[in-house]
Amino acid sequence: MELRAGTEFAGYVIERQLGAGGMGVVYLARHPSLERLVALKILNDMLANDPGARAAFEREAKLAARLEHPNIVAVYDRSGPGDPALWLSMRYIAGGDAAGLLTAEPGGLDPARALQLLADAADALDHGHAQGVLHRDVKPANLLIDHDRRRGERAVLTDFGIAKTLEDTVTLSSVAASFAYAAPSAS
């Protein structure tokens, strides 16, 4: 489903496309009455009729929504059971991602800056693990860079599309990850 600027979808007004991934397309959208910008992730049309893909998207929404932490992207709302399209609205973070940051700094990041971003990612993962959630796809593209007025720059973990709960890992039989960033035990 490709949406143009100005189109209304699920009560949000589309501003522009932010990106596309394996499961869906992410748009910058505005909530009309709250005047809040959000990242609106919508399941790809070609996957909308696939029960497995729909279940994975629903799982991502539930897992991400239960993780409230300053270094994890906040989930605001999601599609209901009767909605023909599956969608998820999340906090919009305008600072790009760590992959873009690394591309912009070909000589590497300042060590103190890199350590702070890694510490932020570790805090997010630690919180997820304490809640029984394993992200399973940690990579620079899934670490968004937020610029907080009080704290300064920080990394915020996103994309729980292939996350598992600790209970799920007992029966895990397939690998779905970004291979270059997968743990050795997953490859």
PyMOL commands that place a pseudoatom at each C-alpha (Angstrom):
pseudoatom trace, name=CA, resn=MET, resi=1, chain=A, elem=C, hetatm=0, pos=[0.000, 0.000, 0.000]
pseudoatom trace, name=CA, resn=GLU, resi=2, chain=A, elem=C, hetatm=0, pos=[1.572, 3.255, -1.116]
pseudoatom trace, name=CA, resn=LEU, resi=3, chain=A, elem=C, hetatm=0, pos=[0.170, 6.354, 0.531]
pseudoatom trace, name=CA, resn=ARG, resi=4, chain=A, elem=C, hetatm=0, pos=[0.692, 9.903, -0.701]
pseudoatom trace, name=CA, resn=ALA, resi=5, chain=A, elem=C, hetatm=0, pos=[1.157, 13.044, 1.376]
pseudoatom trace, name=CA, resn=GLY, resi=6, chain=A, elem=C, hetatm=0, pos=[-2.192, 14.327, 2.623]
pseudoatom trace, name=CA, resn=THR, resi=7, chain=A, elem=C, hetatm=0, pos=[-3.860, 10.897, 2.576]
pseudoatom trace, name=CA, resn=GLU, resi=8, chain=A, elem=C, hetatm=0, pos=[-5.709, 9.969, 5.761]
pseudoatom trace, name=CA, resn=PHE, resi=9, chain=A, elem=C, hetatm=0, pos=[-5.056, 6.492, 7.126]
pseudoatom trace, name=CA, resn=ALA, resi=10, chain=A, elem=C, hetatm=0, pos=[-6.390, 5.156, 10.446]
pseudoatom trace, name=CA, resn=GLY, resi=11, chain=A, elem=C, hetatm=0, pos=[-7.034, 8.699, 11.652]
pseudoatom trace, name=CA, resn=TYR, resi=12, chain=A, elem=C, hetatm=0, pos=[-3.525, 9.933, 10.797]
pseudoatom trace, name=CA, resn=VAL, resi=13, chain=A, elem=C, hetatm=0, pos=[-2.582, 12.284, 7.944]
pseudoatom trace, name=CA, resn=ILE, resi=14, chain=A, elem=C, hetatm=0, pos=[0.395, 11.030, 5.928]
pseudoatom trace, name=CA, resn=GLU, resi=15, chain=A, elem=C, hetatm=0, pos=[3.277, 13.508, 5.581]
pseudoatom trace, name=CA, resn=ARG, resi=16, chain=A, elem=C, hetatm=0, pos=[5.822, 11.359, 3.679]
pseudoatom trace, name=CA, resn=GLN, resi=17, chain=A, elem=C, hetatm=0, pos=[7.410, 7.913, 3.475]
pseudoatom trace, name=CA, resn=LEU, resi=18, chain=A, elem=C, hetatm=0, pos=[10.319, 7.375, 5.871]
pseudoatom trace, name=CA, resn=GLY, resi=19, chain=A, elem=C, hetatm=0, pos=[11.423, 3.933, 4.730]
pseudoatom trace, name=CA, resn=ALA, resi=20, chain=A, elem=C, hetatm=0, pos=[10.469, 0.410, 3.801]
pseudoatom trace, name=CA, resn=GLY, resi=21, chain=A, elem=C, hetatm=0, pos=[11.521, -2.941, 5.212]
pseudoatom trace, name=CA, resn=GLY, resi=22, chain=A, elem=C, hetatm=0, pos=[10.773, -6.606, 4.850]
pseudoatom trace, name=CA, resn=MET, resi=23, chain=A, elem=C, hetatm=0, pos=[7.466, -6.431, 6.699]
pseudoatom trace, name=CA, resn=GLY, resi=24, chain=A, elem=C, hetatm=0, pos=[6.141, -3.007, 5.871]
pseudoatom trace, name=CA, resn=VAL, resi=25, chain=A, elem=C, hetatm=0, pos=[6.432, 0.648, 4.998]
pseudoatom trace, name=CA, resn=VAL, resi=26, chain=A, elem=C, hetatm=0, pos=[7.001, 3.388, 7.563]
pseudoatom trace, name=CA, resn=TYR, resi=27, chain=A, elem=C, hetatm=0, pos=[5.472, 6.831, 7.070]
pseudoatom trace, name=CA, resn=LEU, resi=28, chain=A, elem=C, hetatm=0, pos=[5.797, 10.108, 8.889]
pseudoatom trace, name=CA, resn=ALA, resi=29, chain=A, elem=C, hetatm=0, pos=[2.216, 10.943, 9.850]
pseudoatom trace, name=CA, resn=ARG, resi=30, chain=A, elem=C, hetatm=0, pos=[0.404, 13.531, 11.934]
pseudoatom trace, name=CA, resn=HIS, resi=31, chain=A, elem=C, hetatm=0, pos=[-2.365, 12.849, 14.407]
pseudoatom trace, name=CA, resn=PRO, resi=32, chain=A, elem=C, hetatm=0, pos=[-4.925, 15.506, 13.379]
pseudoatom trace, name=CA, resn=SER, resi=33, chain=A, elem=C, hetatm=0, pos=[-6.349, 16.372, 16.792]
pseudoatom trace, name=CA, resn=LEU, resi=34, chain=A, elem=C, hetatm=0, pos=[-3.217, 15.934, 18.905]
pseudoatom trace, name=CA, resn=GLU, resi=35, chain=A, elem=C, hetatm=0, pos=[-0.909, 17.582, 16.335]
pseudoatom trace, name=CA, resn=ARG, resi=36, chain=A, elem=C, hetatm=0, pos=[1.723, 14.958, 17.123]
pseudoatom trace, name=CA, resn=LEU, resi=37, chain=A, elem=C, hetatm=0, pos=[4.072, 13.490, 14.525]
pseudoatom trace, name=CA, resn=VAL, resi=38, chain=A, elem=C, hetatm=0, pos=[4.348, 9.702, 14.596]
pseudoatom trace, name=CA, resn=ALA, resi=39, chain=A, elem=C, hetatm=0, pos=[6.092, 6.958, 12.677]
pseudoatom trace, name=CA, resn=LEU, resi=40, chain=A, elem=C, hetatm=0, pos=[3.284, 4.873, 11.169]
pseudoatom trace, name=CA, resn=LYS, resi=41, chain=A, elem=C, hetatm=0, pos=[4.329, 1.337, 10.177]
pseudoatom trace, name=CA, resn=ILE, resi=42, chain=A, elem=C, hetatm=0, pos=[1.931, -0.447, 7.818]
pseudoatom trace, name=CA, resn=LEU, resi=43, chain=A, elem=C, hetatm=0, pos=[2.210, -4.114, 6.850]
pseudoatom trace, name=CA, resn=ASN, resi=44, chain=A, elem=C, hetatm=0, pos=[3.011, -4.599, 3.152]
pseudoatom trace, name=CA, resn=ASP, resi=45, chain=A, elem=C, hetatm=0, pos=[0.002, -5.362, 0.926]
pseudoatom trace, name=CA, resn=MET, resi=46, chain=A, elem=C, hetatm=0, pos=[1.602, -8.555, -0.356]
pseudoatom trace, name=CA, resn=LEU, resi=47, chain=A, elem=C, hetatm=0, pos=[1.849, -9.888, 3.208]
pseudoatom trace, name=CA, resn=ALA, resi=48, chain=A, elem=C, hetatm=0, pos=[-1.574, -8.733, 4.370]
pseudoatom trace, name=CA, resn=ASN, resi=49, chain=A, elem=C, hetatm=0, pos=[-3.221, -12.046, 3.438]
pseudoatom trace, name=CA, resn=ASP, resi=50, chain=A, elem=C, hetatm=0, pos=[-0.427, -14.220, 4.849]
pseudoatom trace, name=CA, resn=PRO, resi=51, chain=A, elem=C, hetatm=0, pos=[-1.540, -15.513, 8.272]
pseudoatom trace, name=CA, resn=GLY, resi=52, chain=A, elem=C, hetatm=0, pos=[2.086, -15.991, 9.383]
pseudoatom trace, name=CA, resn=ALA, resi=53, chain=A, elem=C, hetatm=0, pos=[3.078, -12.441, 8.443]
pseudoatom trace, name=CA, resn=ARG, resi=54, chain=A, elem=C, hetatm=0, pos=[-0.024, -11.030, 10.129]
pseudoatom trace, name=CA, resn=ALA, resi=55, chain=A, elem=C, hetatm=0, pos=[0.777, -13.011, 13.278]
pseudoatom trace, name=CA, resn=ALA, resi=56, chain=A, elem=C, hetatm=0, pos=[4.386, -11.741, 13.244]
pseudoatom trace, name=CA, resn=PHE, resi=57, chain=A, elem=C, hetatm=0, pos=[3.207, -8.145, 12.875]
pseudoatom trace, name=CA, resn=GLU, resi=58, chain=A, elem=C, hetatm=0, pos=[0.703, -8.564, 15.719]
pseudoatom trace, name=CA, resn=ARG, resi=59, chain=A, elem=C, hetatm=0, pos=[3.463, -10.089, 17.872]
pseudoatom trace, name=CA, resn=GLU, resi=60, chain=A, elem=C, hetatm=0, pos=[5.779, -7.133, 17.123]
pseudoatom trace, name=CA, resn=ALA, resi=61, chain=A, elem=C, hetatm=0, pos=[3.052, -4.696, 18.176]
pseudoatom trace, name=CA, resn=LYS, resi=62, chain=A, elem=C, hetatm=0, pos=[2.359, -6.515, 21.440]
pseudoatom trace, name=CA, resn=LEU, resi=63, chain=A, elem=C, hetatm=0, pos=[6.013, -7.024, 22.373]
pseudoatom trace, name=CA, resn=ALA, resi=64, chain=A, elem=C, hetatm=0, pos=[7.099, -3.472, 21.559]
pseudoatom trace, name=CA, resn=ALA, resi=65, chain=A, elem=C, hetatm=0, pos=[4.098, -1.939, 23.341]
pseudoatom trace, name=CA, resn=ARG, resi=66, chain=A, elem=C, hetatm=0, pos=[4.952, -3.663, 26.610]
pseudoatom trace, name=CA, resn=LEU, resi=67, chain=A, elem=C, hetatm=0, pos=[8.487, -2.223, 26.667]
pseudoatom trace, name=CA, resn=GLU, resi=68, chain=A, elem=C, hetatm=0, pos=[8.442, 1.264, 28.186]
pseudoatom trace, name=CA, resn=HIS, resi=69, chain=A, elem=C, hetatm=0, pos=[11.982, 2.638, 28.342]
pseudoatom trace, name=CA, resn=PRO, resi=70, chain=A, elem=C, hetatm=0, pos=[13.694, 5.867, 27.211]
pseudoatom trace, name=CA, resn=ASN, resi=71, chain=A, elem=C, hetatm=0, pos=[15.961, 3.879, 24.864]
pseudoatom trace, name=CA, resn=ILE, resi=72, chain=A, elem=C, hetatm=0, pos=[13.134, 1.909, 23.203]
pseudoatom trace, name=CA, resn=VAL, resi=73, chain=A, elem=C, hetatm=0, pos=[10.777, 3.501, 20.666]
pseudoatom trace, name=CA, resn=ALA, resi=74, chain=A, elem=C, hetatm=0, pos=[7.387, 4.038, 22.313]
pseudoatom trace, name=CA, resn=VAL, resi=75, chain=A, elem=C, hetatm=0, pos=[4.358, 2.411, 20.676]
pseudoatom trace, name=CA, resn=TYR, resi=76, chain=A, elem=C, hetatm=0, pos=[1.236, 4.603, 20.794]
pseudoatom trace, name=CA, resn=ASP, resi=77, chain=A, elem=C, hetatm=0, pos=[-1.483, 2.669, 18.982]
pseudoatom trace, name=CA, resn=ARG, resi=78, chain=A, elem=C, hetatm=0, pos=[-2.148, -0.229, 16.625]
pseudoatom trace, name=CA, resn=SER, resi=79, chain=A, elem=C, hetatm=0, pos=[-4.745, -1.630, 14.276]
pseudoatom trace, name=CA, resn=GLY, resi=80, chain=A, elem=C, hetatm=0, pos=[-7.743, -3.408, 15.705]
pseudoatom trace, name=CA, resn=PRO, resi=81, chain=A, elem=C, hetatm=0, pos=[-8.804, -7.004, 15.037]
pseudoatom trace, name=CA, resn=GLY, resi=82, chain=A, elem=C, hetatm=0, pos=[-11.233, -6.013, 12.259]
pseudoatom trace, name=CA, resn=ASP, resi=83, chain=A, elem=C, hetatm=0, pos=[-8.916, -3.655, 10.371]
pseudoatom trace, name=CA, resn=PRO, resi=84, chain=A, elem=C, hetatm=0, pos=[-8.111, -4.873, 6.840]
pseudoatom trace, name=CA, resn=ALA, resi=85, chain=A, elem=C, hetatm=0, pos=[-4.586, -3.413, 7.068]
pseudoatom trace, name=CA, resn=LEU, resi=86, chain=A, elem=C, hetatm=0, pos=[-2.261, -3.923, 10.006]
pseudoatom trace, name=CA, resn=TRP, resi=87, chain=A, elem=C, hetatm=0, pos=[-0.537, -0.812, 11.320]
pseudoatom trace, name=CA, resn=LEU, resi=88, chain=A, elem=C, hetatm=0, pos=[1.404, 0.424, 14.296]
pseudoatom trace, name=CA, resn=SER, resi=89, chain=A, elem=C, hetatm=0, pos=[1.976, 4.050, 15.374]
pseudoatom trace, name=CA, resn=MET, resi=90, chain=A, elem=C, hetatm=0, pos=[5.185, 4.826, 17.232]
pseudoatom trace, name=CA, resn=ARG, resi=91, chain=A, elem=C, hetatm=0, pos=[7.141, 7.790, 18.505]
pseudoatom trace, name=CA, resn=TYR, resi=92, chain=A, elem=C, hetatm=0, pos=[8.814, 9.596, 15.622]
pseudoatom trace, name=CA, resn=ILE, resi=93, chain=A, elem=C, hetatm=0, pos=[12.548, 10.149, 16.091]
pseudoatom trace, name=CA, resn=ALA, resi=94, chain=A, elem=C, hetatm=0, pos=[13.941, 12.646, 13.604]
pseudoatom trace, name=CA, resn=GLY, resi=95, chain=A, elem=C, hetatm=0, pos=[17.685, 12.062, 14.060]
pseudoatom trace, name=CA, resn=GLY, resi=96, chain=A, elem=C, hetatm=0, pos=[18.199, 9.226, 11.580]
pseudoatom trace, name=CA, resn=ASP, resi=97, chain=A, elem=C, hetatm=0, pos=[19.851, 5.954, 12.550]
pseudoatom trace, name=CA, resn=ALA, resi=98, chain=A, elem=C, hetatm=0, pos=[23.298, 4.733, 13.581]
pseudoatom trace, name=CA, resn=ALA, resi=99, chain=A, elem=C, hetatm=0, pos=[23.925, 3.321, 10.083]
pseudoatom trace, name=CA, resn=GLY, resi=100, chain=A, elem=C, hetatm=0, pos=[23.568, 6.818, 8.632]
pseudoatom trace, name=CA, resn=LEU, resi=101, chain=A, elem=C, hetatm=0, pos=[25.708, 8.218, 11.421]
pseudoatom trace, name=CA, resn=LEU, resi=102, chain=A, elem=C, hetatm=0, pos=[28.496, 5.740, 10.607]
pseudoatom trace, name=CA, resn=THR, resi=103, chain=A, elem=C, hetatm=0, pos=[28.264, 6.576, 6.899]
pseudoatom trace, name=CA, resn=ALA, resi=104, chain=A, elem=C, hetatm=0, pos=[28.526, 10.293, 7.683]
pseudoatom trace, name=CA, resn=GLU, resi=105, chain=A, elem=C, hetatm=0, pos=[31.616, 9.657, 9.841]
pseudoatom trace, name=CA, resn=PRO, resi=106, chain=A, elem=C, hetatm=0, pos=[33.835, 7.417, 7.640]
pseudoatom trace, name=CA, resn=GLY, resi=107, chain=A, elem=C, hetatm=0, pos=[36.758, 7.821, 10.052]
pseudoatom trace, name=CA, resn=GLY, resi=108, chain=A, elem=C, hetatm=0, pos=[34.637, 6.459, 12.877]
pseudoatom trace, name=CA, resn=LEU, resi=109, chain=A, elem=C, hetatm=0, pos=[32.816, 8.067, 15.757]
pseudoatom trace, name=CA, resn=ASP, resi=110, chain=A, elem=C, hetatm=0, pos=[34.517, 9.778, 18.638]
pseudoatom trace, name=CA, resn=PRO, resi=111, chain=A, elem=C, hetatm=0, pos=[35.107, 6.957, 21.179]
pseudoatom trace, name=CA, resn=ALA, resi=112, chain=A, elem=C, hetatm=0, pos=[33.139, 8.689, 23.964]
pseudoatom trace, name=CA, resn=ARG, resi=113, chain=A, elem=C, hetatm=0, pos=[30.182, 9.224, 21.630]
pseudoatom trace, name=CA, resn=ALA, resi=114, chain=A, elem=C, hetatm=0, pos=[30.299, 5.622, 20.394]
pseudoatom trace, name=CA, resn=LEU, resi=115, chain=A, elem=C, hetatm=0, pos=[30.458, 4.289, 23.959]
pseudoatom trace, name=CA, resn=GLN, resi=116, chain=A, elem=C, hetatm=0, pos=[27.458, 6.389, 24.996]
pseudoatom trace, name=CA, resn=LEU, resi=117, chain=A, elem=C, hetatm=0, pos=[25.366, 5.128, 22.060]
pseudoatom trace, name=CA, resn=LEU, resi=118, chain=A, elem=C, hetatm=0, pos=[26.408, 1.532, 22.819]
pseudoatom trace, name=CA, resn=ALA, resi=119, chain=A, elem=C, hetatm=0, pos=[25.525, 2.028, 26.494]
pseudoatom trace, name=CA, resn=ASP, resi=120, chain=A, elem=C, hetatm=0, pos=[22.086, 3.291, 25.438]
pseudoatom trace, name=CA, resn=ALA, resi=121, chain=A, elem=C, hetatm=0, pos=[21.582, 0.217, 23.254]
pseudoatom trace, name=CA, resn=ALA, resi=122, chain=A, elem=C, hetatm=0, pos=[22.728, -2.033, 26.107]
pseudoatom trace, name=CA, resn=ASP, resi=123, chain=A, elem=C, hetatm=0, pos=[20.245, -0.338, 28.481]
pseudoatom trace, name=CA, resn=ALA, resi=124, chain=A, elem=C, hetatm=0, pos=[17.437, -0.972, 25.989]
pseudoatom trace, name=CA, resn=LEU, resi=125, chain=A, elem=C, hetatm=0, pos=[18.412, -4.615, 25.517]
pseudoatom trace, name=CA, resn=ASP, resi=126, chain=A, elem=C, hetatm=0, pos=[18.790, -5.123, 29.275]
pseudoatom trace, name=CA, resn=HIS, resi=127, chain=A, elem=C, hetatm=0, pos=[15.296, -3.735, 29.841]
pseudoatom trace, name=CA, resn=GLY, resi=128, chain=A, elem=C, hetatm=0, pos=[13.879, -5.968, 27.113]
pseudoatom trace, name=CA, resn=HIS, resi=129, chain=A, elem=C, hetatm=0, pos=[15.579, -9.033, 28.566]
pseudoatom trace, name=CA, resn=ALA, resi=130, chain=A, elem=C, hetatm=0, pos=[14.270, -8.172, 32.042]
pseudoatom trace, name=CA, resn=GLN, resi=131, chain=A, elem=C, hetatm=0, pos=[10.772, -8.167, 30.488]
pseudoatom trace, name=CA, resn=GLY, resi=132, chain=A, elem=C, hetatm=0, pos=[11.456, -11.522, 28.795]
pseudoatom trace, name=CA, resn=VAL, resi=133, chain=A, elem=C, hetatm=0, pos=[11.885, -10.090, 25.268]
pseudoatom trace, name=CA, resn=LEU, resi=134, chain=A, elem=C, hetatm=0, pos=[14.825, -10.843, 22.959]
pseudoatom trace, name=CA, resn=HIS, resi=135, chain=A, elem=C, hetatm=0, pos=[15.195, -8.324, 20.092]
pseudoatom trace, name=CA, resn=ARG, resi=136, chain=A, elem=C, hetatm=0, pos=[17.178, -10.647, 17.743]
pseudoatom trace, name=CA, resn=ASP, resi=137, chain=A, elem=C, hetatm=0, pos=[17.950, -7.991, 15.094]
pseudoatom trace, name=CA, resn=VAL, resi=138, chain=A, elem=C, hetatm=0, pos=[20.248, -5.435, 16.695]
pseudoatom trace, name=CA, resn=LYS, resi=139, chain=A, elem=C, hetatm=0, pos=[22.113, -3.533, 13.979]
pseudoatom trace, name=CA, resn=PRO, resi=140, chain=A, elem=C, hetatm=0, pos=[22.977, 0.108, 13.241]
pseudoatom trace, name=CA, resn=ALA, resi=141, chain=A, elem=C, hetatm=0, pos=[19.815, 0.624, 11.149]
pseudoatom trace, name=CA, resn=ASN, resi=142, chain=A, elem=C, hetatm=0, pos=[17.664, -0.367, 14.157]
pseudoatom trace, name=CA, resn=LEU, resi=143, chain=A, elem=C, hetatm=0, pos=[19.289, 2.166, 16.492]
pseudoatom trace, name=CA, resn=LEU, resi=144, chain=A, elem=C, hetatm=0, pos=[17.664, 5.548, 15.971]
pseudoatom trace, name=CA, resn=ILE, resi=145, chain=A, elem=C, hetatm=0, pos=[19.476, 8.683, 17.073]
pseudoatom trace, name=CA, resn=ASP, resi=146, chain=A, elem=C, hetatm=0, pos=[17.408, 10.966, 19.281]
pseudoatom trace, name=CA, resn=HIS, resi=147, chain=A, elem=C, hetatm=0, pos=[18.420, 14.478, 20.273]
pseudoatom trace, name=CA, resn=ASP, resi=148, chain=A, elem=C, hetatm=0, pos=[16.949, 15.118, 23.699]
pseudoatom trace, name=CA, resn=ARG, resi=149, chain=A, elem=C, hetatm=0, pos=[17.117, 18.716, 24.965]
pseudoatom trace, name=CA, resn=ARG, resi=150, chain=A, elem=C, hetatm=0, pos=[17.972, 17.679, 28.510]
pseudoatom trace, name=CA, resn=ARG, resi=151, chain=A, elem=C, hetatm=0, pos=[20.144, 14.608, 27.947]
pseudoatom trace, name=CA, resn=GLY, resi=152, chain=A, elem=C, hetatm=0, pos=[21.614, 15.296, 24.520]
pseudoatom trace, name=CA, resn=GLU, resi=153, chain=A, elem=C, hetatm=0, pos=[22.142, 12.569, 21.949]
pseudoatom trace, name=CA, resn=ARG, resi=154, chain=A, elem=C, hetatm=0, pos=[20.975, 9.033, 22.689]
pseudoatom trace, name=CA, resn=ALA, resi=155, chain=A, elem=C, hetatm=0, pos=[20.326, 5.782, 20.852]
pseudoatom trace, name=CA, resn=VAL, resi=156, chain=A, elem=C, hetatm=0, pos=[16.784, 4.383, 20.776]
pseudoatom trace, name=CA, resn=LEU, resi=157, chain=A, elem=C, hetatm=0, pos=[16.136, 0.764, 19.779]
pseudoatom trace, name=CA, resn=THR, resi=158, chain=A, elem=C, hetatm=0, pos=[13.404, 0.057, 17.225]
pseudoatom trace, name=CA, resn=ASP, resi=159, chain=A, elem=C, hetatm=0, pos=[12.037, -2.750, 15.010]
pseudoatom trace, name=CA, resn=PHE, resi=160, chain=A, elem=C, hetatm=0, pos=[10.922, -5.663, 17.132]
pseudoatom trace, name=CA, resn=GLY, resi=161, chain=A, elem=C, hetatm=0, pos=[9.714, -7.480, 13.997]
pseudoatom trace, name=CA, resn=ILE, resi=162, chain=A, elem=C, hetatm=0, pos=[11.563, -10.731, 14.735]
pseudoatom trace, name=CA, resn=ALA, resi=163, chain=A, elem=C, hetatm=0, pos=[11.689, -10.432, 18.523]
pseudoatom trace, name=CA, resn=LYS, resi=164, chain=A, elem=C, hetatm=0, pos=[10.887, -13.463, 20.622]
pseudoatom trace, name=CA, resn=THR, resi=165, chain=A, elem=C, hetatm=0, pos=[9.887, -13.915, 24.216]
pseudoatom trace, name=CA, resn=LEU, resi=166, chain=A, elem=C, hetatm=0, pos=[12.066, -16.110, 26.381]
pseudoatom trace, name=CA, resn=GLU, resi=167, chain=A, elem=C, hetatm=0, pos=[9.272, -18.703, 26.322]
pseudoatom trace, name=CA, resn=ASP, resi=168, chain=A, elem=C, hetatm=0, pos=[9.350, -18.711, 22.487]
pseudoatom trace, name=CA, resn=THR, resi=169, chain=A, elem=C, hetatm=0, pos=[13.086, -19.436, 22.342]
pseudoatom trace, name=CA, resn=VAL, resi=170, chain=A, elem=C, hetatm=0, pos=[12.632, -22.927, 23.745]
pseudoatom trace, name=CA, resn=THR, resi=171, chain=A, elem=C, hetatm=0, pos=[10.966, -23.968, 20.480]
pseudoatom trace, name=CA, resn=LEU, resi=172, chain=A, elem=C, hetatm=0, pos=[12.933, -21.726, 18.120]
pseudoatom trace, name=CA, resn=SER, resi=173, chain=A, elem=C, hetatm=0, pos=[13.831, -23.722, 15.006]
pseudoatom trace, name=CA, resn=SER, resi=174, chain=A, elem=C, hetatm=0, pos=[14.542, -21.137, 12.304]
pseudoatom trace, name=CA, resn=VAL, resi=175, chain=A, elem=C, hetatm=0, pos=[16.816, -18.138, 11.940]
pseudoatom trace, name=CA, resn=ALA, resi=176, chain=A, elem=C, hetatm=0, pos=[15.459, -14.756, 10.854]
pseudoatom trace, name=CA, resn=ALA, resi=177, chain=A, elem=C, hetatm=0, pos=[17.964, -11.972, 11.367]
pseudoatom trace, name=CA, resn=SER, resi=178, chain=A, elem=C, hetatm=0, pos=[20.339, -9.598, 9.657]
pseudoatom trace, name=CA, resn=PHE, resi=179, chain=A, elem=C, hetatm=0, pos=[23.099, -12.160, 9.169]
pseudoatom trace, name=CA, resn=ALA, resi=180, chain=A, elem=C, hetatm=0, pos=[26.008, -9.709, 9.528]
pseudoatom trace, name=CA, resn=TYR, resi=181, chain=A, elem=C, hetatm=0, pos=[24.767, -8.743, 13.001]
pseudoatom trace, name=CA, resn=ALA, resi=182, chain=A, elem=C, hetatm=0, pos=[23.427, -12.111, 14.208]
pseudoatom trace, name=CA, resn=ALA, resi=183, chain=A, elem=C, hetatm=0, pos=[24.868, -13.678, 17.339]
pseudoatom trace, name=CA, resn=PRO, resi=184, chain=A, elem=C, hetatm=0, pos=[27.187, -16.619, 16.553]
pseudoatom trace, name=CA, resn=SER, resi=185, chain=A, elem=C, hetatm=0, pos=[24.660, -18.965, 18.159]
pseudoatom trace, name=CA, resn=ALA, resi=186, chain=A, elem=C, hetatm=0, pos=[22.027, -17.862, 15.606]
pseudoatom trace, name=CA, resn=SER, resi=187, chain=A, elem=C, hetatm=0, pos=[24.122, -18.345, 12.466]
for i in range(1, 187): cmd.bond("trace and resi %d" % i, "trace and resi %d" % (i + 1))
show_as sticks, trace
zoom trace
